[in-house]
Amino acid sequence: MINAPTIRLADSFAQPIADGNLLATVWDWVPPAPPLPHAYDLGTVLRRFHALGLPPFELPG
């Protein structure tokens, strides 16, 4: 696993947070850790993501 800097949903809040018709999420910063990622690593992750295909539900347009 690559220890790239990223964010993850904060577990200290009920997600999502609603304010009227608006929804928001709160995230925690996860700092980088060795080994540092390279552009190749991002390409690998993006290829895997795009290979997932469409979600089994309609997305809002």
C-alpha positions as CSV (number, residue, x, y, z in Angstrom):
1,M,0.0,0.0,0.0
2,I,1.2,3.5,-0.8
3,N,1.1,5.9,2.1
4,A,0.1,9.0,0.1
5,P,-1.2,12.1,1.7
6,T,-5.0,12.1,1.5
7,I,-8.2,12.8,3.4
8,R,-10.7,10.6,5.0
9,L,-14.2,11.2,6.5
10,A,-13.9,12.5,10.0
11,D,-15.4,10.0,12.5
12,S,-16.0,12.6,15.1
13,F,-19.1,13.9,13.2
14,A,-22.3,12.2,12.1
15,Q,-22.0,12.3,8.3
16,P,-23.4,14.1,6.3
17,I,-24.2,17.3,8.2
18,A,-27.5,18.9,7.1
19,D,-28.4,22.5,7.0
20,G,-31.8,23.0,5.4
21,N,-31.5,21.6,1.9
22,L,-27.7,21.6,2.0
23,L,-25.5,18.6,2.9
24,A,-21.9,18.7,3.8
25,T,-19.2,16.3,4.9
26,V,-16.2,16.9,7.3
27,W,-12.8,15.4,6.5
28,D,-9.6,14.8,8.3
29,W,-6.2,15.4,6.6
30,V,-3.9,12.3,6.6
31,P,-0.3,13.5,6.2
32,P,2.2,11.8,3.9
33,A,4.3,8.9,5.2
34,P,7.3,7.3,3.5
35,P,7.6,6.0,0.9
36,L,6.4,9.1,-1.0
37,P,4.2,8.4,-4.0
38,H,5.1,9.1,-7.6
39,A,3.0,10.0,-10.7
40,Y,3.0,6.2,-11.6
41,D,1.2,5.5,-8.3
42,L,-1.6,8.0,-9.1
43,G,-2.0,6.4,-12.6
44,T,-2.4,3.0,-11.0
45,V,-5.1,4.2,-8.7
46,L,-6.9,6.1,-11.4
47,R,-6.9,3.1,-13.7
48,R,-8.4,1.0,-10.9
49,F,-11.0,3.7,-10.2
50,H,-12.1,4.0,-13.8
51,A,-12.3,0.2,-14.2
52,L,-15.1,0.2,-11.6
53,G,-17.6,1.2,-14.2
54,L,-20.9,3.1,-13.6
55,P,-22.5,3.0,-10.2
56,P,-25.7,0.9,-9.8
57,F,-27.8,4.0,-9.3
58,E,-28.4,7.2,-11.2
59,L,-26.3,10.2,-10.3
60,P,-27.8,13.7,-10.1
61,G,-27.1,15.8,-13.2
